[in-house]
Amino acid sequence: MKINHNISAIDLFCGIGGLTHGLKKAGIKILAGIDQDSSCKYAFEKNNKAEFIDSDVSEIKGDSLLQKYWNKKNHIKVLVGCAPCQPFSSHSNKVKDKETGDKWFLLNQFRRLISETQPEIVSMENVPNLANKDIFESFISFLKLNEYYVSYSNVYCPDYGIPQKRRRLVLLASKLGEISLIDKTHSPKNYKTTREVIGDLPNISAGERHANDPIHYTCALTPINIKRIKASKPNGTWLDWDESLRLNCHKKNSGNSYKSVYGRMNWDEPSPTITTQFYNFGTGRFGHPEQDRALTIREAALLQTFPKNYKFYKDPDEISMTKLGVHIGNAVPVDLGFVIGKSILKHLENNNL
Ligand SMILES: C[S@@+](CC[C@H](N)C(=O)[O-])C[C@H]1O[C@@H](n2cnc3c(N)ncnc32)[C@H](O)[C@@H]1O
């Protein structure tokens, strides 16, 4: 994709670069990403040709970001990020934020950096229920006070051809005029399916690693879990199993509410949301549609729309299921980043910029 040289972006809480890579694919140059997890550096830099700043976002000053943006007349600065909801960062020295006891304090750090850099365009991606929080309302009021046009929506990823039933809140804000997400590209009639994305990968067994693809690799299952997955049906629940296979907690009445664990995926629909635990058969509907095992790292990466050639590790000895689980499960699907990037570029075009 041709890069538009009138616009450049910085990605806060960048991880290994799902959002960044989508923006790049759309044609936006990424200058830097900031994340305090240094294990994300290799993949972020290798795939995106952008600097990884290993830091707590709370420690970053607006001035240092302003120095990174291209210093050209009429240049458009974009600041994007996906401030996670979490308990307090041990690295944060923002005592005031800590005292408020607010688990969304990182959103206030994003807001501070918007205030200090005044980018022309802002985008934020987050969990849908953030839209119901006071802190989100105050974030929107802050943007409007700073003369941004704002829109946000609850995106169902299959509506944009992403093969995964993930829902995300996507906010766009611009000082240049009205801005919104591009129109949906798919409908239930042509949602991309799990089969289309991972159906042609070679079969492997639980605990095995494919000889030619070190991340086509899946966790071993205990003998009882092998029996359980053999008894599982696509889109079924553990209620399909023989009583002898059920967990004690599922035998109690209260256990009946946990139906979406130990599930098997269905070939002919988008996959369930890929979480950081996708490799664990017991934590969701992460059983392969027909093989008796959980998803491999490769399958999760493809369902998160990372391209096949995305480099996740420098040395195969570094591959860790837990670490890559966090990197891949935490990412914004690359193609959602692409939709955000396309929306920003369309907005500029609509405003003759
Ligand atoms: C949801 S993930 C972001 C995923 C990323 N946008 C992508 O598309 O791949 C949130 C990231 O925030 C990072 N993080 C959490 N607290 C942070 C902080 N205080 N400063 C910098 N990064 C932080 C985590 O290490 C994690 O990589």
The ligand as a Gaussian input file, in Angstrom:
#p B3LYP/6-31G(d) Opt

LIG

0 1
 C       -4.741000      -4.413000      24.537000
 S       -3.011000      -4.411000      24.461000
 C       -2.673000      -3.432000      23.048000
 C       -2.623000      -4.173000      21.783000
 C       -2.093000      -3.395000      20.628000
 N       -2.805000      -2.150000      20.424000
 C       -2.172000      -4.240000      19.356000
 O       -3.010000      -3.955000      18.491000
 O       -1.398000      -5.210000      19.214000
 C       -2.590000      -3.296000      25.729000
 C       -1.104000      -3.058000      25.869000
 O       -0.919000      -2.040000      26.847000
 C        0.323000      -2.275000      27.464000
 N        0.357000      -1.472000      28.708000
 C       -0.376000      -1.669000      29.815000
 N       -0.130000      -0.677000      30.690000
 C        0.760000       0.153000      30.107000
 C        1.389000       1.359000      30.499000
 N        1.134000       1.910000      31.689000
 N        2.260000       1.941000      29.662000
 C        2.546000       1.367000      28.463000
 N        1.973000       0.229000      28.028000
 C        1.090000      -0.362000      28.837000
 C        0.375000      -3.769000      27.633000
 O        1.729000      -4.202000      27.777000
 C       -0.293000      -4.242000      26.342000
 O        0.670000      -4.558000      25.360000

